[in-house]
């Protein structure tokens, strides 16, 4: 299993959690917009709370799909634009957040696609706490 993140602190937490649960985990400090995404390398790709600039988004979405093996599973969780009103995490600018239309446009070519929008209370560290405007994507290549 491989985890990439721009935060060494976040990756240290991931390694500690993995070790406590007996999971082998490799980590790399990387910017997802600059990382060399491999072709058809992963059975599952998970992107949780990753928000890139609008200009970088098409390439990021393409890289997520390209990295999946045929039949691979893509899982995304992010904030919807309504999140800026909650102020419980995420970027302060709504243009970095996800809408159903944006995800349908970016991932509509997958063999299977399910998108769920919901408001839910989360508690995922000091920066992601409270009622949140979430959107989840489950796709299969």
N, CA, C and O atoms as a GROMACS GRO file, in nm:
protein
  564
    1UNK      N    1   0.085  -0.116   0.000
    1UNK     CA    2   0.000   0.000   0.000
    1UNK      C    3   0.090   0.123   0.000
    1UNK      O    4   0.194   0.126   0.066
    2UNK      N    5   0.049   0.224  -0.075
    2UNK     CA    6   0.125   0.347  -0.088
    2UNK      C    7   0.036   0.466  -0.053
    2UNK      O    8  -0.078   0.474  -0.098
    3UNK      N    9   0.088   0.557   0.026
    3UNK     CA   10   0.020   0.683   0.056
    3UNK      C   11   0.110   0.798   0.014
    3UNK      O   12   0.229   0.800   0.047
    4UNK      N   13   0.052   0.894  -0.059
    4UNK     CA   14   0.127   1.015  -0.092
    4UNK      C   15   0.052   1.133  -0.032
    4UNK      O   16  -0.071   1.135  -0.028
    5UNK      N   17   0.128   1.231   0.012
    5UNK     CA   18   0.072   1.352   0.070
    5UNK      C   19   0.182   1.457   0.070
    5UNK      O   20   0.300   1.424   0.074
    6UNK      N   21   0.141   1.582   0.067
    6UNK     CA   22   0.240   1.690   0.074
    6UNK      C   23   0.286   1.714   0.217
    6UNK      O   24   0.384   1.784   0.240
    7UNK      N   25   0.215   1.656   0.314
    7UNK     CA   26   0.245   1.679   0.455
    7UNK      C   27   0.322   1.564   0.518
    7UNK      O   28   0.269   1.454   0.531
    8UNK      N   29   0.448   1.587   0.557
    8UNK     CA   30   0.522   1.482   0.629
    8UNK      C   31   0.454   1.445   0.761
    8UNK      O   32   0.460   1.330   0.803
    9UNK      N   33   0.389   1.541   0.826
    9UNK     CA   34   0.319   1.515   0.952
    9UNK      C   35   0.201   1.421   0.927
    9UNK      O   36   0.180   1.326   1.003
   10UNK      N   37   0.126   1.448   0.822
   10UNK     CA   38   0.014   1.361   0.788
   10UNK      C   39   0.059   1.220   0.756
   10UNK      O   40  -0.006   1.123   0.796
   11UNK      N   41   0.170   1.207   0.684
   11UNK     CA   42   0.221   1.074   0.650
   11UNK      C   43   0.274   1.002   0.773
   11UNK      O   44   0.262   0.880   0.782
   12UNK      N   45   0.331   1.075   0.868
   12UNK     CA   46   0.377   1.013   0.992
   12UNK      C   47   0.257   0.957   1.070
   12UNK      O   48   0.265   0.847   1.126
   13UNK      N   49   0.148   1.031   1.072
   13UNK     CA   50   0.026   0.981   1.137
   13UNK      C   51  -0.025   0.856   1.066
   13UNK      O   52  -0.065   0.760   1.131
   14UNK      N   53  -0.022   0.857   0.933
   14UNK     CA   54  -0.068   0.741   0.856
   14UNK      C   55   0.019   0.620   0.886
   14UNK      O   56  -0.032   0.509   0.902
   15UNK      N   57   0.151   0.639   0.892
   15UNK     CA   58   0.241   0.527   0.923
   15UNK      C   59   0.213   0.471   1.062
   15UNK      O   60   0.211   0.349   1.081
   16UNK      N   61   0.191   0.559   1.160
   16UNK     CA   62   0.163   0.513   1.297
   16UNK      C   63   0.032   0.435   1.302
   16UNK      O   64   0.025   0.330   1.368
   17UNK      N   65  -0.072   0.484   1.235
   17UNK     CA   66  -0.199   0.412   1.232
   17UNK      C   67  -0.184   0.277   1.163
   17UNK      O   68  -0.238   0.177   1.209
   18UNK      N   69  -0.112   0.275   1.052
   18UNK     CA   70  -0.090   0.150   0.979
   18UNK      C   71  -0.016   0.049   1.065
   18UNK      O   72  -0.054  -0.068   1.072
   19UNK      N   73   0.090   0.095   1.131
   19UNK     CA   74   0.169   0.005   1.215
   19UNK      C   75   0.085  -0.050   1.330
   19UNK      O   76   0.095  -0.169   1.362
   20UNK      N   77   0.002   0.034   1.390
   20UNK     CA   78  -0.083  -0.010   1.501
   20UNK      C   79  -0.183  -0.115   1.458
   20UNK      O   80  -0.231  -0.195   1.539
   21UNK      N   81  -0.215  -0.115   1.329
   21UNK     CA   82  -0.314  -0.210   1.277
   21UNK      C   83  -0.250  -0.324   1.197
   21UNK      O   84  -0.320  -0.407   1.138
   22UNK      N   85  -0.118  -0.329   1.197
   22UNK     CA   86  -0.048  -0.437   1.128
   22UNK      C   87  -0.053  -0.427   0.977
   22UNK      O   88  -0.046  -0.528   0.908
   23UNK      N   89  -0.064  -0.305   0.925
   23UNK     CA   90  -0.071  -0.282   0.780
   23UNK      C   91   0.063  -0.230   0.730
   23UNK      O   92   0.121  -0.139   0.789
   24UNK      N   93   0.112  -0.290   0.621
   24UNK     CA   94   0.236  -0.242   0.560
   24UNK      C   95   0.203  -0.121   0.473
   24UNK      O   96   0.114  -0.129   0.388
   25UNK      N   97   0.274  -0.012   0.494
   25UNK     CA   98   0.245   0.112   0.422
   25UNK      C   99   0.375   0.180   0.382
   25UNK      O  100   0.462   0.205   0.465
   26UNK      N  101   0.385   0.209   0.253
   26UNK     CA  102   0.494   0.294   0.203
   26UNK      C  103   0.437   0.434   0.191
   26UNK      O  104   0.318   0.451   0.161
   27UNK      N  105   0.521   0.534   0.214
   27UNK     CA  106   0.476   0.672   0.203
   27UNK      C  107   0.574   0.754   0.121
   27UNK      O  108   0.694   0.727   0.118
   28UNK      N  109   0.520   0.854   0.053
   28UNK     CA  110   0.602   0.949  -0.022
   28UNK      C  111   0.546   1.089   0.000
   28UNK      O  112   0.426   1.112  -0.014
   29UNK      N  113   0.635   1.181   0.034
   29UNK     CA  114   0.596   1.321   0.039
   29UNK      C  115   0.594   1.371  -0.106
   29UNK      O  116   0.696   1.366  -0.175
   30UNK      N  117   0.477   1.417  -0.150
   30UNK     CA  118   0.464   1.459  -0.290
   30UNK      C  119   0.346   1.552  -0.306
   30UNK      O  120   0.248   1.546  -0.231
   31UNK      N  121   0.356   1.637  -0.405
   31UNK     CA  122   0.246   1.721  -0.451
   31UNK      C  123   0.174   1.642  -0.559
   31UNK      O  124   0.236   1.600  -0.656
   32UNK      N  125   0.043   1.620  -0.543
   32UNK     CA  126  -0.030   1.536  -0.638
   32UNK      C  127  -0.031   1.593  -0.779
   32UNK      O  128  -0.053   1.519  -0.876
   33UNK      N  129  -0.006   1.723  -0.793
   33UNK     CA  130  -0.004   1.782  -0.927
   33UNK      C  131   0.132   1.764  -0.995
   33UNK      O  132   0.144   1.787  -1.115
   34UNK      N  133   0.233   1.724  -0.920
   34UNK     CA  134   0.366   1.707  -0.976
   34UNK      C  135   0.417   1.563  -0.968
   34UNK      O  136   0.517   1.529  -1.031
   35UNK      N  137   0.349   1.479  -0.893
   35UNK     CA  138   0.390   1.340  -0.875
   35UNK      C  139   0.380   1.266  -1.007
   35UNK      O  140   0.290   1.292  -1.086
   36UNK      N  141   0.472   1.174  -1.032
   36UNK     CA  142   0.468   1.093  -1.154
   36UNK      C  143   0.372   0.976  -1.134
   36UNK      O  144   0.408   0.872  -1.080
   37UNK      N  145   0.249   0.997  -1.177
   37UNK     CA  146   0.146   0.896  -1.163
   37UNK      C  147   0.176   0.779  -1.257
   37UNK      O  148   0.199   0.801  -1.376
   38UNK      N  149   0.176   0.657  -1.206
   38UNK     CA  150   0.202   0.541  -1.291
   38UNK      C  151   0.079   0.503  -1.373
   38UNK      O  152  -0.033   0.541  -1.339
   39UNK      N  153   0.100   0.428  -1.479
   39UNK     CA  154  -0.009   0.378  -1.562
   39UNK      C  155  -0.059   0.244  -1.509
   39UNK      O  156   0.020   0.153  -1.483
   40UNK      N  157  -0.190   0.232  -1.493
   40UNK     CA  158  -0.255   0.105  -1.457
   40UNK      C  159  -0.182   0.030  -1.346
   40UNK      O  160  -0.154  -0.089  -1.358
   41UNK      N  161  -0.153   0.101  -1.237
   41UNK     CA  162  -0.070   0.043  -1.131
   41UNK      C  163  -0.147   0.000  -1.007
   41UNK      O  164  -0.097  -0.082  -0.930
   42UNK      N  165  -0.268   0.053  -0.986
   42UNK     CA  166  -0.335   0.032  -0.858
   42UNK      C  167  -0.474  -0.029  -0.876
   42UNK      O  168  -0.548   0.007  -0.967
   43UNK      N  169  -0.508  -0.121  -0.786
   43UNK     CA  170  -0.642  -0.178  -0.782
   43UNK      C  171  -0.741  -0.076  -0.725
   43UNK      O  172  -0.858  -0.074  -0.762
   44UNK      N  173  -0.693   0.008  -0.634
   44UNK     CA  174  -0.776   0.110  -0.569
   44UNK      C  175  -0.696   0.239  -0.559
   44UNK      O  176  -0.579   0.238  -0.522
   45UNK      N  177  -0.761   0.350  -0.592
   45UNK     CA  178  -0.704   0.484  -0.571
   45UNK      C  179  -0.804   0.561  -0.487
   45UNK      O  180  -0.923   0.565  -0.518
   46UNK      N  181  -0.753   0.621  -0.379
   46UNK     CA  182  -0.838   0.695  -0.286
   46UNK      C  183  -0.786   0.838  -0.277
   46UNK      O  184  -0.668   0.860  -0.252
   47UNK      N  185  -0.874   0.934  -0.297
   47UNK     CA  186  -0.838   1.077  -0.288
   47UNK      C  187  -0.933   1.142  -0.189
   47UNK      O  188  -1.049   1.168  -0.221
   48UNK      N  189  -0.884   1.168  -0.069
   48UNK     CA  190  -0.966   1.224   0.038
   48UNK      C  191  -0.922   1.367   0.065
   48UNK      O  192  -0.806   1.393   0.098
   49UNK      N  193  -1.015   1.459   0.050
   49UNK     CA  194  -0.992   1.601   0.077
   49UNK      C  195  -0.870   1.654   0.002
   49UNK      O  196  -0.783   1.719   0.061
   50UNK      N  197  -0.863   1.627  -0.128
   50UNK     CA  198  -0.758   1.682  -0.214
   50UNK      C  199  -0.823   1.784  -0.305
   50UNK      O  200  -0.911   1.751  -0.384
   51UNK      N  201  -0.780   1.908  -0.293
   51UNK     CA  202  -0.841   2.017  -0.368
   51UNK      C  203  -0.732   2.092  -0.443
   51UNK      O  204  -0.653   2.164  -0.382
   52UNK      N  205  -0.729   2.076  -0.574
   52UNK     CA  206  -0.629   2.143  -0.657
   52UNK      C  207  -0.696   2.260  -0.727
   52UNK      O  208  -0.819   2.268  -0.735
   53UNK      N  209  -0.615   2.351  -0.776
   53UNK     CA  210  -0.667   2.467  -0.848
   53UNK      C  211  -0.743   2.421  -0.972
   53UNK      O  212  -0.713   2.316  -1.029
   54UNK      N  213  -0.841   2.500  -1.013
   54UNK     CA  214  -0.925   2.464  -1.128
   54UNK      C  215  -0.842   2.434  -1.252
   54UNK      O  216  -0.875   2.342  -1.327
   55UNK      N  217  -0.734   2.508  -1.275
   55UNK     CA  218  -0.651   2.486  -1.393
   55UNK      C  219  -0.579   2.352  -1.388
   55UNK      O  220  -0.549   2.295  -1.493
   56UNK      N  221  -0.551   2.300  -1.268
   56UNK     CA  222  -0.480   2.173  -1.253
   56UNK      C  223  -0.574   2.054  -1.243
   56UNK      O  224  -0.530   1.939  -1.252
   57UNK      N  225  -0.702   2.079  -1.224
   57UNK     CA  226  -0.799   1.973  -1.198
   57UNK      C  227  -0.811   1.872  -1.311
   57UNK      O  228  -0.812   1.752  -1.283
   58UNK      N  229  -0.822   1.912  -1.439
   58UNK     CA  230  -0.835   1.810  -1.544
   58UNK      C  231  -0.719   1.711  -1.546
   58UNK      O  232  -0.740   1.591  -1.562
   59UNK      N  233  -0.598   1.759  -1.530
   59UNK     CA  234  -0.482   1.668  -1.529
   59UNK      C  235  -0.484   1.579  -1.406
   59UNK      O  236  -0.451   1.460  -1.414
   60UNK      N  237  -0.523   1.634  -1.290
   60UNK     CA  238  -0.532   1.554  -1.168
   60UNK      C  239  -0.636   1.444  -1.183
   60UNK      O  240  -0.608   1.328  -1.150
   61UNK      N  241  -0.754   1.477  -1.234
   61UNK     CA  242  -0.857   1.377  -1.254
   61UNK      C  243  -0.811   1.270  -1.353
   61UNK      O  244  -0.834   1.151  -1.331
   62UNK      N  245  -0.746   1.311  -1.460
   62UNK     CA  246  -0.695   1.216  -1.559
   62UNK      C  247  -0.591   1.123  -1.496
   62UNK      O  248  -0.589   1.003  -1.525
   63UNK      N  249  -0.505   1.177  -1.411
   63UNK     CA  250  -0.403   1.096  -1.344
   63UNK      C  251  -0.466   0.993  -1.250
   63UNK      O  252  -0.419   0.879  -1.243
   64UNK      N  253  -0.571   1.032  -1.178
   64UNK     CA  254  -0.638   0.936  -1.090
   64UNK      C  255  -0.689   0.818  -1.171
   64UNK      O  256  -0.670   0.703  -1.131
   65UNK      N  257  -0.753   0.845  -1.283
   65UNK     CA  258  -0.807   0.738  -1.367
   65UNK      C  259  -0.695   0.656  -1.431
   65UNK      O  260  -0.704   0.534  -1.438
   66UNK      N  261  -0.592   0.723  -1.478
   66UNK     CA  262  -0.482   0.654  -1.547
   66UNK      C  263  -0.410   0.557  -1.454
   66UNK      O  264  -0.363   0.452  -1.498
   67UNK      N  265  -0.402   0.592  -1.326
   67UNK     CA  266  -0.329   0.509  -1.230
   67UNK      C  267  -0.403   0.380  -1.195
   67UNK      O  268  -0.344   0.287  -1.141
   68UNK      N  269  -0.533   0.375  -1.224
   68UNK     CA  270  -0.613   0.257  -1.194
   68UNK      C  271  -0.590   0.144  -1.295
   68UNK      O  272  -0.579   0.168  -1.415
   69UNK      N  273  -0.585   0.023  -1.244
   69UNK     CA  274  -0.586  -0.093  -1.331
   69UNK      C  275  -0.727  -0.107  -1.389
   69UNK      O  276  -0.822  -0.055  -1.331
   70UNK      N  277  -0.742  -0.176  -1.502
   70UNK     CA  278  -0.877  -0.205  -1.551
   70UNK      C  279  -0.959  -0.276  -1.443
   70UNK      O  280  -0.911  -0.371  -1.380
   71UNK      N  281  -1.079  -0.229  -1.422
   71UNK     CA  282  -1.164  -0.284  -1.316
   71UNK      C  283  -1.135  -0.224  -1.180
   71UNK      O  284  -1.200  -0.260  -1.081
   72UNK      N  285  -1.036  -0.133  -1.173
   72UNK     CA  286  -0.998  -0.072  -1.046
   72UNK      C  287  -1.104   0.021  -0.991
   72UNK      O  288  -1.191   0.069  -1.063
   73UNK      N  289  -1.094   0.046  -0.861
   73UNK     CA  290  -1.191   0.124  -0.787
   73UNK      C  291  -1.134   0.260  -0.751
   73UNK      O  292  -1.022   0.270  -0.702
   74UNK      N  293  -1.212   0.365  -0.776
   74UNK     CA  294  -1.174   0.501  -0.740
   74UNK      C  295  -1.269   0.551  -0.632
   74UNK      O  296  -1.391   0.544  -0.648
   75UNK      N  297  -1.213   0.600  -0.522
   75UNK     CA  298  -1.291   0.657  -0.412
   75UNK      C  299  -1.245   0.800  -0.389
   75UNK      O  300  -1.126   0.826  -0.370
   76UNK      N  301  -1.340   0.893  -0.390
   76UNK     CA  302  -1.309   1.034  -0.365
   76UNK      C  303  -1.405   1.085  -0.259
   76UNK      O  304  -1.525   1.058  -0.264
   77UNK      N  305  -1.352   1.158  -0.163
   77UNK     CA  306  -1.438   1.234  -0.071
   77UNK      C  307  -1.384   1.375  -0.067
   77UNK      O  308  -1.264   1.398  -0.054
   78UNK      N  309  -1.476   1.470  -0.078
   78UNK     CA  310  -1.436   1.609  -0.074
   78UNK      C  311  -1.550   1.696  -0.024
   78UNK      O  312  -1.656   1.647   0.014
   79UNK      N  313  -1.525   1.824  -0.026
   79UNK     CA  314  -1.627   1.920   0.015
   79UNK      C  315  -1.697   1.978  -0.107
   79UNK      O  316  -1.638   1.993  -0.214
   80UNK      N  317  -1.825   2.010  -0.090
   80UNK     CA  318  -1.904   2.082  -0.188
   80UNK      C  319  -1.890   2.232  -0.158
   80UNK      O  320  -1.845   2.268  -0.050
   81UNK      N  321  -1.927   2.319  -0.251
   81UNK     CA  322  -1.914   2.464  -0.230
   81UNK      C  323  -1.987   2.515  -0.105
   81UNK      O  324  -1.946   2.616  -0.047
   82UNK      N  325  -2.093   2.448  -0.064
   82UNK     CA  326  -2.165   2.489   0.057
   82UNK      C  327  -2.078   2.484   0.183
   82UNK      O  328  -2.112   2.542   0.286
   83UNK      N  329  -1.965   2.414   0.174
   83UNK     CA  330  -1.874   2.400   0.287
   83UNK      C  331  -1.820   2.534   0.336
   83UNK      O  332  -1.791   2.550   0.455
   84UNK      N  333  -1.805   2.632   0.246
   84UNK     CA  334  -1.750   2.761   0.289
   84UNK      C  335  -1.840   2.826   0.395
   84UNK      O  336  -1.791   2.907   0.474
   85UNK      N  337  -1.967   2.794   0.398
   85UNK     CA  338  -2.058   2.848   0.500
   85UNK      C  339  -2.041   2.779   0.634
   85UNK      O  340  -2.062   2.842   0.738
   86UNK      N  341  -2.002   2.652   0.634
   86UNK     CA  342  -1.983   2.579   0.759
   86UNK      C  343  -1.852   2.619   0.828
   86UNK      O  344  -1.847   2.625   0.951
   87UNK      N  345  -1.748   2.645   0.750
   87UNK     CA  346  -1.617   2.681   0.806
   87UNK      C  347  -1.562   2.575   0.902
   87UNK      O  348  -1.505   2.607   1.006
   88UNK      N  349  -1.580   2.450   0.864
   88UNK     CA  350  -1.533   2.340   0.948
   88UNK      C  351  -1.422   2.260   0.878
   88UNK      O  352  -1.399   2.144   0.911
   89UNK      N  353  -1.355   2.324   0.784
   89UNK     CA  354  -1.245   2.259   0.714
   89UNK      C  355  -1.249   2.290   0.566
   89UNK      O  356  -1.348   2.339   0.512
   90UNK      N  357  -1.138   2.260   0.502
   90UNK     CA  358  -1.129   2.278   0.358
   90UNK      C  359  -1.086   2.417   0.317
   90UNK      O  360  -1.072   2.507   0.400
   91UNK      N  361  -1.065   2.433   0.186
   91UNK     CA  362  -1.022   2.563   0.134
   91UNK      C  363  -1.132   2.668   0.153
   91UNK      O  364  -1.251   2.636   0.150
   92UNK      N  365  -1.092   2.792   0.172
   92UNK     CA  366  -1.192   2.898   0.189
   92UNK      C  367  -1.256   2.943   0.057
   92UNK      O  368  -1.356   3.015   0.058
   93UNK      N  369  -1.199   2.901  -0.055
   93UNK     CA  370  -1.249   2.942  -0.185
   93UNK      C  371  -1.328   2.828  -0.251
   93UNK      O  372  -1.275   2.720  -0.273
   94UNK      N  373  -1.455   2.856  -0.282
   94UNK     CA  374  -1.546   2.753  -0.332
   94UNK      C  375  -1.503   2.695  -0.466
   94UNK      O  376  -1.542   2.582  -0.498
   95UNK      N  377  -1.425   2.767  -0.545
   95UNK     CA  378  -1.386   2.714  -0.677
   95UNK      C  379  -1.296   2.592  -0.668
   95UNK      O  380  -1.279   2.522  -0.768
   96UNK      N  381  -1.237   2.564  -0.553
   96UNK     CA  382  -1.156   2.444  -0.536
   96UNK      C  383  -1.239   2.323  -0.494
   96UNK      O  384  -1.190   2.210  -0.495
   97UNK      N  385  -1.364   2.345  -0.458
   97UNK     CA  386  -1.449   2.239  -0.406
   97UNK      C  387  -1.523   2.168  -0.519
   97UNK      O  388  -1.525   2.216  -0.632
   98UNK      N  389  -1.585   2.054  -0.486
   98UNK     CA  390  -1.644   1.968  -0.588
   98UNK      C  391  -1.795   1.984  -0.595
   98UNK      O  392  -1.863   2.001  -0.493
   99UNK      N  393  -1.847   1.977  -0.716
   99UNK     CA  394  -1.991   1.970  -0.740
   99UNK      C  395  -2.019   1.838  -0.811
   99UNK      O  396  -1.929   1.776  -0.868
  100UNK      N  397  -2.144   1.798  -0.808
  100UNK     CA  398  -2.184   1.677  -0.881
  100UNK      C  399  -2.150   1.691  -1.029
  100UNK      O  400  -2.095   1.598  -1.090
  101UNK      N  401  -2.183   1.806  -1.087
  101UNK     CA  402  -2.157   1.827  -1.230
  101UNK      C  403  -2.009   1.817  -1.262
  101UNK      O  404  -1.970   1.759  -1.364
  102UNK      N  405  -1.925   1.872  -1.176
  102UNK     CA  406  -1.780   1.868  -1.197
  102UNK      C  407  -1.731   1.723  -1.196
  102UNK      O  408  -1.652   1.684  -1.282
  103UNK      N  409  -1.776   1.645  -1.099
  103UNK     CA  410  -1.733   1.505  -1.089
  103UNK      C  411  -1.792   1.420  -1.201
  103UNK      O  412  -1.724   1.332  -1.253
  104UNK      N  413  -1.916   1.446  -1.240
  104UNK     CA  414  -1.974   1.373  -1.353
  104UNK      C  415  -1.897   1.403  -1.480
  104UNK      O  416  -1.874   1.313  -1.562
  105UNK      N  417  -1.858   1.528  -1.499
  105UNK     CA  418  -1.781   1.565  -1.617
  105UNK      C  419  -1.643   1.500  -1.615
  105UNK      O  420  -1.596   1.450  -1.718
  106UNK      N  421  -1.577   1.500  -1.500
  106UNK     CA  422  -1.442   1.447  -1.490
  106UNK      C  423  -1.433   1.296  -1.490
  106UNK      O  424  -1.332   1.240  -1.532
  107UNK      N  425  -1.539   1.229  -1.443
  107UNK     CA  426  -1.532   1.084  -1.426
  107UNK      C  427  -1.646   1.009  -1.495
  107UNK      O  428  -1.664   0.889  -1.472
  108UNK      N  429  -1.723   1.078  -1.577
  108UNK     CA  430  -1.834   1.016  -1.647
  108UNK      C  431  -1.796   0.906  -1.743
  108UNK      O  432  -1.881   0.827  -1.784
  109UNK      N  433  -1.667   0.898  -1.779
  109UNK     CA  434  -1.621   0.794  -1.870
  109UNK      C  435  -1.586   0.664  -1.798
  109UNK      O  436  -1.547   0.567  -1.863
  110UNK      N  437  -1.598   0.659  -1.667
  110UNK     CA  438  -1.573   0.535  -1.594
  110UNK      C  439  -1.684   0.436  -1.624
  110UNK      O  440  -1.796   0.475  -1.658
  111UNK      N  441  -1.654   0.308  -1.609
  111UNK     CA  442  -1.752   0.203  -1.637
  111UNK      C  443  -1.871   0.210  -1.540
  111UNK      O  444  -1.985   0.184  -1.579
  112UNK      N  445  -1.844   0.247  -1.416
  112UNK     CA  446  -1.948   0.263  -1.315
  112UNK      C  447  -1.917   0.389  -1.236
  112UNK      O  448  -1.801   0.419  -1.209
  113UNK      N  449  -2.023   0.462  -1.198
  113UNK     CA  450  -2.003   0.587  -1.125
  113UNK      C  451  -2.121   0.611  -1.032
  113UNK      O  452  -2.237   0.607  -1.074
  114UNK      N  453  -2.090   0.634  -0.905
  114UNK     CA  454  -2.191   0.670  -0.806
  114UNK      C  455  -2.141   0.794  -0.732
  114UNK      O  456  -2.027   0.797  -0.685
  115UNK      N  457  -2.227   0.894  -0.721
  115UNK     CA  458  -2.192   1.018  -0.650
  115UNK      C  459  -2.300   1.043  -0.547
  115UNK      O  460  -2.419   1.036  -0.576
  116UNK      N  461  -2.257   1.073  -0.425
  116UNK     CA  462  -2.351   1.100  -0.316
  116UNK      C  463  -2.314   1.233  -0.250
  116UNK      O  464  -2.200   1.254  -0.210
  117UNK      N  465  -2.411   1.321  -0.240
  117UNK     CA  466  -2.395   1.449  -0.171
  117UNK      C  467  -2.466   1.440  -0.038
  117UNK      O  468  -2.579   1.390  -0.030
  118UNK      N  469  -2.401   1.488   0.068
  118UNK     CA  470  -2.463   1.483   0.200
  118UNK      C  471  -2.397   1.583   0.294
  118UNK      O  472  -2.281   1.621   0.276
  119UNK      N  473  -2.472   1.625   0.393
  119UNK     CA  474  -2.420   1.704   0.503
  119UNK      C  475  -2.404   1.610   0.621
  119UNK      O  476  -2.500   1.543   0.661
  120UNK      N  477  -2.285   1.603   0.677
  120UNK     CA  478  -2.257   1.511   0.786
  120UNK      C  479  -2.158   1.574   0.883
  120UNK      O  480  -2.078   1.659   0.844
  121UNK      N  481  -2.166   1.533   1.007
  121UNK     CA  482  -2.070   1.577   1.108
  121UNK      C  483  -1.947   1.488   1.096
  121UNK      O  484  -1.957   1.366   1.096
  122UNK      N  485  -1.831   1.552   1.086
  122UNK     CA  486  -1.706   1.477   1.084
  122UNK      C  487  -1.617   1.523   1.198
  122UNK      O  488  -1.633   1.633   1.251
  123UNK      N  489  -1.523   1.438   1.235
  123UNK     CA  490  -1.424   1.469   1.338
  123UNK      C  491  -1.295   1.400   1.298
  123UNK      O  492  -1.264   1.290   1.344
  124UNK      N  493  -1.220   1.467   1.210
  124UNK     CA  494  -1.100   1.407   1.152
  124UNK      C  495  -0.978   1.495   1.177
  124UNK      O  496  -0.908   1.532   1.083
  125UNK      N  497  -0.954   1.527   1.301
  125UNK     CA  498  -0.842   1.611   1.336
  125UNK      C  499  -0.887   1.754   1.357
  125UNK      O  500  -1.004   1.787   1.336
  126UNK      N  501  -0.795   1.838   1.398
  126UNK     CA  502  -0.830   1.974   1.437
  126UNK      C  503  -0.881   2.062   1.324
  126UNK      O  504  -0.944   2.164   1.349
  127UNK      N  505  -0.855   2.024   1.200
  127UNK     CA  506  -0.895   2.109   1.087
  127UNK      C  507  -1.019   2.060   1.014
  127UNK      O  508  -1.067   2.126   0.921
  128UNK      N  509  -1.072   1.946   1.053
  128UNK     CA  510  -1.191   1.891   0.989
  128UNK      C  511  -1.287   1.844   1.098
  128UNK      O  512  -1.298   1.724   1.124
  129UNK      N  513  -1.356   1.938   1.161
  129UNK     CA  514  -1.444   1.906   1.272
  129UNK      C  515  -1.576   1.980   1.256
  129UNK      O  516  -1.579   2.101   1.235
  130UNK      N  517  -1.686   1.906   1.266
  130UNK     CA  518  -1.818   1.967   1.267
  130UNK      C  519  -1.898   1.932   1.142
  130UNK      O  520  -1.857   1.852   1.059
  131UNK      N  521  -2.015   1.997   1.133
  131UNK     CA  522  -2.103   1.975   1.018
  131UNK      C  523  -2.030   2.015   0.891
  131UNK      O  524  -1.966   2.120   0.884
  132UNK      N  525  -2.041   1.929   0.790
  132UNK     CA  526  -1.965   1.948   0.668
  132UNK      C  527  -2.050   1.914   0.546
  132UNK      O  528  -2.132   1.822   0.549
  133UNK      N  529  -2.030   1.990   0.438
  133UNK     CA  530  -2.098   1.967   0.310
  133UNK      C  531  -2.009   1.877   0.226
  133UNK      O  532  -1.913   1.924   0.166
  134UNK      N  533  -2.041   1.748   0.223
  134UNK     CA  534  -1.954   1.648   0.162
  134UNK      C  535  -2.010   1.597   0.031
  134UNK      O  536  -2.130   1.605   0.003
  135UNK      N  537  -1.918   1.544  -0.050
  135UNK     CA  538  -1.956   1.475  -0.172
  135UNK      C  539  -1.861   1.355  -0.185
  135UNK      O  540  -1.740   1.367  -0.170
  136UNK      N  541  -1.920   1.240  -0.214
  136UNK     CA  542  -1.844   1.115  -0.226
  136UNK      C  543  -1.863   1.059  -0.365
  136UNK      O  544  -1.972   1.064  -0.422
  137UNK      N  545  -1.755   1.006  -0.419
  137UNK     CA  546  -1.758   0.942  -0.550
  137UNK      C  547  -1.703   0.801  -0.534
  137UNK      O  548  -1.601   0.780  -0.470
  138UNK      N  549  -1.773   0.705  -0.594
  138UNK     CA  550  -1.725   0.570  -0.608
  138UNK      C  551  -1.733   0.536  -0.756
  138UNK      O  552  -1.841   0.539  -0.815
  139UNK      N  553  -1.620   0.505  -0.815
  139UNK     CA  554  -1.617   0.474  -0.957
  139UNK      C  555  -1.536   0.349  -0.985
  139UNK      O  556  -1.447   0.312  -0.908
  140UNK      N  557  -1.569   0.284  -1.094
  140UNK     CA  558  -1.497   0.166  -1.137
  140UNK      C  559  -1.452   0.184  -1.280
  140UNK      O  560  -1.530   0.221  -1.368
  141UNK      N  561  -1.324   0.158  -1.303
  141UNK     CA  562  -1.266   0.174  -1.437
  141UNK      C  563  -1.306   0.059  -1.527
  141UNK      O  564  -1.267   0.055  -1.643
   0.00000   0.00000   0.00000
